[in-house]
């Protein structure tokens, strides 16, 4: 079998890993992503430049949320108190 060159995770899987890393055991937590914005003129040649937006990801983190959604999980379920901490 060929070695994987790319592995992807769901939003919930990422939230779960971050919750465990931080040792959080209660509350509903979800992902947040902070974007930046910049602009530049880009193109294959100087005669074909076009204005473009560049949107880098500046931060990825957790934030408290009101309910479980497609980007959030309940820390009490995914990292119950007494579970082995990864930190």
Phi, psi and omega per residue, in radians:
X1 nan 2.387 -3.129
X2 -1.197 2.564 3.105
X3 -1.272 2.390 3.139
X4 -1.165 2.418 3.087
X5 -1.885 -0.086 3.130
X6 -2.669 2.343 3.102
X7 -2.240 2.261 -3.139
X8 -2.001 2.747 -3.124
X9 -2.285 2.628 3.057
X10 -1.355 2.855 3.080
X11 -1.005 -0.746 -3.131
X12 -1.118 -0.685 3.113
X13 -1.111 -0.712 3.119
X14 -1.150 -0.767 3.103
X15 -1.037 -0.745 3.141
X16 -1.069 -0.795 3.133
X17 -1.082 -0.765 -3.133
X18 -1.159 -0.670 3.086
X19 -1.072 -0.801 3.123
X20 -1.132 -0.704 3.135
X21 -1.066 -0.643 -3.116
X22 -1.538 -0.098 3.138
X23 1.201 0.576 3.136
X24 -1.499 2.275 -3.084
X25 -2.097 -0.047 3.115
X26 -2.569 2.754 3.129
X27 1.668 2.815 3.083
X28 -1.725 2.211 -3.072
X29 -2.230 2.467 3.128
X30 -2.354 2.915 -3.133
X31 -1.301 2.550 2.871
X32 -2.299 2.626 3.089
X33 -2.277 2.230 3.106
X34 -1.762 2.156 -3.138
X35 -1.804 2.668 2.965
X36 -1.938 3.126 3.055
X37 -2.608 2.444 3.084
X38 -2.532 2.965 3.140
X39 -2.357 2.677 3.105
X40 -2.781 2.836 3.000
X41 -1.709 2.168 -3.085
X42 -2.281 2.696 3.091
X43 2.971 2.882 -3.104
X44 -1.237 -0.444 3.118
X45 -2.474 2.899 3.098
X46 -1.107 -0.453 -3.141
X47 -1.440 -0.147 -3.101
X48 -2.196 0.660 3.100
X49 -1.334 2.543 3.088
X50 -2.433 2.498 3.044
X51 -1.127 2.432 -3.123
X52 -2.490 2.650 3.053
X53 -1.699 2.441 3.063
X54 -2.041 2.144 -3.049
X55 -2.123 1.580 3.135
X56 -1.390 2.646 2.979
X57 -1.456 2.082 -3.102
X58 -1.602 -0.687 -3.110
X59 -2.580 2.615 2.964
X60 -2.251 2.277 -3.092
X61 -2.736 -2.927 3.131
X62 -1.976 2.584 2.994
X63 -2.448 2.593 3.088
X64 -1.142 2.479 3.134
X65 -2.314 2.847 -3.100
X66 -1.407 -0.571 -3.076
X67 -2.600 2.839 3.094
X68 -1.265 2.275 3.141
X69 -2.334 -2.903 3.117
X70 -1.256 -0.195 3.121
X71 -2.110 0.160 -3.093
X72 -2.348 2.778 3.122
X73 -2.442 2.825 3.070
X74 -1.581 2.024 -3.091
X75 -1.062 -0.560 3.132
X76 -1.130 -0.438 3.131
X77 -1.564 -0.814 -3.060
X78 -1.434 -0.338 3.138
X79 -2.550 1.162 -3.075
X80 -1.070 2.641 3.089
X81 -0.972 2.355 -3.096
X82 1.644 -0.215 3.066
X83 -1.212 2.612 -3.123
X84 -1.111 2.098 3.097
X85 -1.287 2.545 3.126
X86 -1.687 0.026 3.135
X87 -1.688 nan nan
